[in-house]
């Protein structure tokens, strides 16, 4: 019995070398989970159903960020509430901001304010669109970057991280082809979403997002914006309009009433309704594709 106990203690240092990893949102958590595999489980800060743009860390979460060996996040463009907690981290710990990482495909927001200012209700919506995980090409790039950073911090398991990332990238490639097939009937069809979050997805799959009710999650739609969208729907220029998870669908229903535009299912760009874990990234992307295609099919 004493010999068995000795072996158990001897294995502890190797396990302890796997970095404690903290992530900001479900799709990032899913990608890190795939890379870590059986070696460890990253922490997810954004609680299920919470707003990624406006979230307050609990003291225990702030402590987890401060003590983590690696924090993987999109960047301050999406989760500015994480900025302050990162300042308390000690030298030698890793931080990977994916939106600014080498190889990431970036884009400007696709839906400008069309001259609307604060008096119209819409907030400023300039700069890079941070919803970059909705381009599966970025997901594949990020897997390699996450594996490289984990391998730097934990060289003993570098080969395992790299192999896990390569396997996950192959799965995303297969998913990408499947989603392209699902979305083939959607291409060229004019769609309206609740807020301007789907440009990366639309660019990658050749979709036509003709506008959004609100520019951002936290912005109230301006009267001119709503009037223009309503006119387009009345003219038959919009096929489908989509509500969004965590937002009241009443405005979408009001906008579509009497216009002939179809109301689709609720879109979930950040995976707030998906079970967190390694499968969440695929579930999020495929869920968007299926929801869009279902409305277009009528």
N, C-alpha and C positions, 0 to 999 in steps of 0.2 A: 504493500500500500504506500509506503514511504517513497518507493521508486516512482510510482505513478504520479504522486503529488509533485515530485521534483520535475518531472517532464512537463507537467501542466504549467508550473511557474516559469520554466525555461522558454515556453512558447510566448509568454506575455510581451516581451520587448518587441518582437517582430510585429505583433498586432498593433502595438502602441505607436509604431512608426507611420501608420496610415494617417494622413492629415485629417483633422476635423474640418469639414467643409460646410460652408453656409451659402445658400442661394437665395435670390430675391423672389422669383415668380415661378409658377408651376412648370412652364416649358424649359426653363433653365435647370430647374431641379431634376426634371426628367432626363435631360441630356447628361448631367453630372452623374445621376444614378446609373445610367447605362455604362458610363466609363468606369465608375468605381466597381460595379458588379458586386461580387461577393466580398470584396475587401472592406466595404464600409457603406454607410448610408448618410448622404448629405442632409442637412437641416433645411427646411423651407420656411422662410420668414412670413411670406404673405399667406394669411389664413384663408381658408376656403370661403369664397363669397366676399372677400375684402376688396377694396379699390386699390389697384396697384399704384395709382398716381397720388393718393392721399391716405397714408397709413401711418400709424403711430406704433413704434416698437415698444413692447413691454420691457421692463428692466432685465428680465431673463434673456430676452432676445438680443438686447444691446450687449449684454455680457457675452453671449455666444459669438456675436460678431467680433468683439474685442479679442476673444481668445482663440478664434478659429485659425487654423493653419492656412486656409485659403477661403476667400470670399469670391464667388462668381456671380456677377450681376450684369444686367443690360447696361446700366450707366445712369447718371443723374438726369438724363433726358426723360427717363421713364419713372424711376424710383428715387426722387430727390430726398426722400425721408431717410435714405440709407447713408447719405453723404456725411452727416455729423457723426454717426457711429463709426464710420471708417477712419475718421481722424484720430480715434483713440487707440488704433491698432499699433502694436509694437513693431520695431524694425525687424526685418527678416521674415515676416509673414507675407503671404501672397495675396494679391488682389487682381482679378481678371475682369475688366470692363469690356464686354463683348462687342458693344456697338462701335467702339474705337479700335477694335483688334484688327490686326493685319488680315486681309482677305475677306472681311465682312462687306457685303454689298449694301450700300447705303442709298438713300433717296430722300428728296425733299417731300414734304407733305403734298398730296395731289390736289387737295381741295382748298384753294386760297380763300381769303375772307371776302373776295369780290367787293372790296371797298367798305365792308362793314366794320365799324369801330365799336368801342365799348358801349356807346349809346344804343347800338343795335343788339346788344346782348352777347355777341361772340367775342371770345378772348383772342389775343394774338396767337397765331398758330404757325409760326415760321420755324425754320431750322430743319434738322434731320428728323425723319419719321422714326421713332424708336421701336416700332413694332416689327423689328427685323427678323424675329424668329419665324414669322409667317412665310418667309422664303426658305424652303427646305434646303436650298443650297447653302444658306448661312448655317443651318443646323449641322450640316455635314462638316463645314469648315470649323465650327465651334467644337465639335467632338474632338478633332485633332488638337486644337489649342488647349482644351481642358486636359486631355491626356498628357500633353507635353508639360503643362504646369504641374500636374500631379506627379509626373515622373521626375521632375526637377526636385520636388519636395520629398519624394519617396522613391529614390533610385532603385531600391531592391525590387519594387513592383512595377518598374517602368514598362517592362515588356507586357505585363498583364493589362495595364491601362491602354497601351497602344493597340493591343489585340482587341480589347473590348470596344474601343473607339472605331476600329476598322469594321468590326461586325455590325455595330450600330449604324455606321455610314452606309453599309450595304442595305440594311433594312430601310433606311430613309430613301435610298435610290429606288427600291422596289415600291415603296409607298408613293413616291413622287409619280412614278409611271401609272400607278392605280388611280391616283387623284386626277391626273391629266385626262384619263379616260372618262372618269365621272363628270368632269367639268367640260368635256368637249361640247355638249349641247348648250352650255351657258355662255360660251365665248360670243362676243358681239351683242349680247342682250343687255340693255341698259338697266342698271340696278342702283338702288339707293340704300345706304346703310344708316344706322343711328348716329355713328360718329366716324370720323375720318381715321380709321385704324387699319384698313385692309389694302392699302396701296402695295405693300410688298407682295401680298398674296396675289393681287390682281396683276401686277407686273410679271410675276413668274408664270402665271397660267393664262395670260392674255385675256383677262376679264375687263369689262367696261363698268366701272363704278362712276355713275353719272353725277353723284353728289352725296352729301350726308346731311342729316337733320342738324346735328351739332358738329362743330369743329373738333371738340375734345370732350372727354368724359366730364370735365368739371365746368364746361361752358354751357350757357343757356343759349338756345338758338335764337337768332335775331329775326325780327319780323320780315325783313326783306328776303332773307334766306328761305324762310318757310313759304312766303308768297311765291317765290320763283320756283321752288320745288313743286308746290301745289299746282301751279300753272303748267309745268312740264307733265305732271301726271294727268291733268285734265286733257292735255293735248295728245295723250297716248304715247308720250316719249319715254315713259318709265314702265318697265314690265313688272318689276318686283321691288317692294320696300321691306326692309328687315328691322325688327326690333332687336334689342340686345340684352343679354343676360345682365342682371343687376339694375336694369333701368325699366321704368314703368312703360308698358307698351301702349298706353292710352294715346299718347301723342301720335304714334305711328298709325294707329287705327283712325284717329281723327284726320290725319293728313290724307289717308287713302280713301276715306269714305266718299263714295259717289264718283270716283275717278276711273275705275276700271283697273287700277294698279293692284296687283296681288300682294297680299301680306304673307311674307315667309315666316319661317320659324326663327326663334331667337338665336342670334349669332353669339359666340363666346370666344373673343379673340385672345384672351389670356388663359383660358382653361380653368376659370373659376368654378365651373360645374363638373369638372372632370376629376376623377379620383387621382390624387397625387401619386407619383411613382414613375418607374422607367417607361411605362406605356402611355403616359399622359401626353407626350409630344405627338405621337402618332394619332391618338384619339382626338386631340385638338384639331389638327390639320384635316383629318378625314371628316370630322364632324362639321367643319365649315363647308367642305366640298359637298357633302350629302345634303346639307340644309339649303345651300344655294341651288343645287340641281333640282331638288324637290319642288321648289317654288317655280322655277322656269318650266318644269314639266307640267305644272298645273295640277 
